[in-house]
Amino acid sequence: MTRKTPRSDATKPESREDRLKQALKANLARRKQQARKRKAGAGKEQR
């Protein structure tokens, strides 16, 4: 016997491309934020 995961038909599943776009956008935003923190932190550490 195989188990089937319950699926809600009320919500339309996102396409793979849409999920990848969202992941890429989130990743880019996170990397930009990290770069800003590094840039701000680099100025403080200089003596």
C-alpha positions as a Python dict, from the first residue, in 0.01 Angstrom:
ca = {
    (1, 'M'): (0, 0, 0),
    (2, 'T'): (112, 347, -77),
    (3, 'R'): (23, 648, 131),
    (4, 'K'): (-116, 950, -38),
    (5, 'T'): (-59, 1287, 116),
    (6, 'P'): (-378, 1485, 156),
    (7, 'R'): (-399, 1771, -91),
    (8, 'S'): (-612, 2073, -55),
    (9, 'D'): (-780, 2156, -382),
    (10, 'A'): (-879, 2496, -245),
    (11, 'T'): (-525, 2630, -292),
    (12, 'K'): (-369, 2607, -635),
    (13, 'P'): (-20, 2459, -615),
    (14, 'E'): (250, 2695, -737),
    (15, 'S'): (444, 2603, -1043),
    (16, 'R'): (809, 2511, -1009),
    (17, 'E'): (909, 2829, -1188),
    (18, 'D'): (712, 3046, -945),
    (19, 'R'): (870, 2874, -646),
    (20, 'L'): (1216, 2921, -795),
    (21, 'K'): (1148, 3291, -861),
    (22, 'Q'): (1041, 3342, -500),
    (23, 'A'): (1344, 3153, -367),
    (24, 'L'): (1580, 3352, -588),
    (25, 'K'): (1425, 3682, -480),
    (26, 'A'): (1451, 3588, -111),
    (27, 'N'): (1811, 3474, -156),
    (28, 'L'): (1908, 3794, -333),
    (29, 'A'): (1748, 4008, -63),
    (30, 'R'): (1928, 3810, 208),
    (31, 'R'): (2264, 3845, 31),
    (32, 'K'): (2214, 4220, -15),
    (33, 'Q'): (2136, 4256, 354),
    (34, 'Q'): (2449, 4058, 445),
    (35, 'A'): (2661, 4276, 215),
    (36, 'R'): (2523, 4592, 377),
    (37, 'K'): (2606, 4459, 722),
    (38, 'R'): (2959, 4368, 614),
    (39, 'K'): (3010, 4711, 459),
    (40, 'A'): (2882, 4888, 770),
    (41, 'G'): (3087, 4663, 999),
    (42, 'A'): (3407, 4713, 797),
    (43, 'G'): (3408, 5087, 864),
    (44, 'K'): (3383, 5035, 1239),
    (45, 'E'): (3674, 4790, 1258),
    (46, 'Q'): (3930, 5014, 1087),
    (47, 'R'): (4174, 5172, 1330),
}
